[in-house]
Amino acid sequence: MKKLFLALTFICISLTGLNAQSQKIAFVNTQLIMDTIPQTDSVQTKLAFESQKWQKKMQDLQAELQSKEAEFKELQTQPGKEVEIELLQKSYQRLYNDYQETQQTAQKDIQNKQMLYMQPVIALIKDNVGKVATKKGYTQVMDNAAGIVIWSTSDKDDITADVIKAMLTK
């Protein structure tokens, strides 16, 4: 019984070792790919357009705030205008709150549009990474954009250039 247990344990360890040896892991720098492919440029152009729209709206609100501030300073120099000053202060505060809300909405909108516009690009990158990895016999691919691959026995495991080449030749 003891020999059978040892034999089974040895077989399990051997199979685990064979499975680990059959794993072939590549790495890829998705950030470098995104910086290289033209699809990212079109996304950046769309985002710049969206950002300009929000920037124009923010500039208009800022100009209105400056106008109210100038009006407030003018009223302060005139005696007996306390009621108008109070109303102007309330108006200014509402406008300032609108400005802050618009700024937050703009940031959220641009983030949402960035995710929306980047989804097809990311899907395209994943598809091409999968094709190149399969062609080269890799079973897994790690993203090295954040520098998580600390050491590799071979630079051949970096398939970034092959993925870029595959994406640019389409």
C-alpha positions, 0 to 999 in steps of 0.5 A, spaced: 500 500 500 505 504 501 509 503 495 502 504 491 501 511 494 509 513 493 508 510 485 501 515 485 505 521 488 511 520 483 506 519 477 502 526 479 509 530 480 511 527 474 505 529 470 505 536 473 512 537 471 510 535 464 504 540 464 509 546 467 514 544 461 509 544 456 506 551 458 510 557 453 508 564 456 510 570 451 509 577 453 507 583 450 507 591 451 500 593 449 501 600 451 507 600 445 502 597 441 497 602 442 502 608 441 504 605 434 497 603 431 493 608 427 487 606 430 489 609 436 490 616 433 483 616 430 480 615 437 485 621 440 482 625 435 475 623 437 476 625 444 480 631 442 473 633 439 469 632 445 474 635 449 474 641 445 466 642 446 466 641 453 472 646 454 468 651 450 462 650 454 467 651 460 470 657 457 463 660 456 461 659 464 467 662 466 466 668 462 459 669 465 462 668 472 467 673 471 462 678 468 458 677 475 464 678 479 465 685 475 458 686 476 458 685 484 465 689 485 461 695 481 455 694 486 459 694 492 462 701 491 454 704 490 451 705 497 444 702 498 445 696 494 445 691 499 439 687 496 442 687 489 448 685 492 445 679 496 441 677 489 447 677 485 451 673 490 446 668 490 446 668 482 454 667 482 453 661 487 448 658 483 453 659 477 459 657 480 455 650 482 453 649 475 460 650 473 463 645 478 457 640 476 459 641 468 466 640 470 465 634 473 460 631 468 465 633 462 470 629 466 465 623 466 463 624 459 470 624 456 472 618 460 466 614 458 467 616 451 474 614 451 472 607 454 467 606 448 472 608 443 477 604 445 473 598 446 474 596 439 481 597 439 483 593 445 479 587 442 483 588 435 489 588 439 487 582 443 485 578 437 492 580 434 495 578 440 492 571 440 493 570 433 501 571 433 501 567 440 498 561 437 502 561 431 508 561 435 506 556 439 505 560 446 499 558 451 499 564 455 501 571 454 502 577 459 502 584 458 508 587 460 506 595 459 506 595 466 513 592 467 511 586 470 515 581 466 521 582 471 526 576 467 525 572 461 530 567 458 529 569 451 527 576 448 524 571 443 518 571 448 516 578 447 511 578 441 510 585 441 514 587 434 510 581 431 503 583 433 505 591 431 507 588 424 501 583 424 496 589 425 500 594 420 500 589 414 492 589 414 
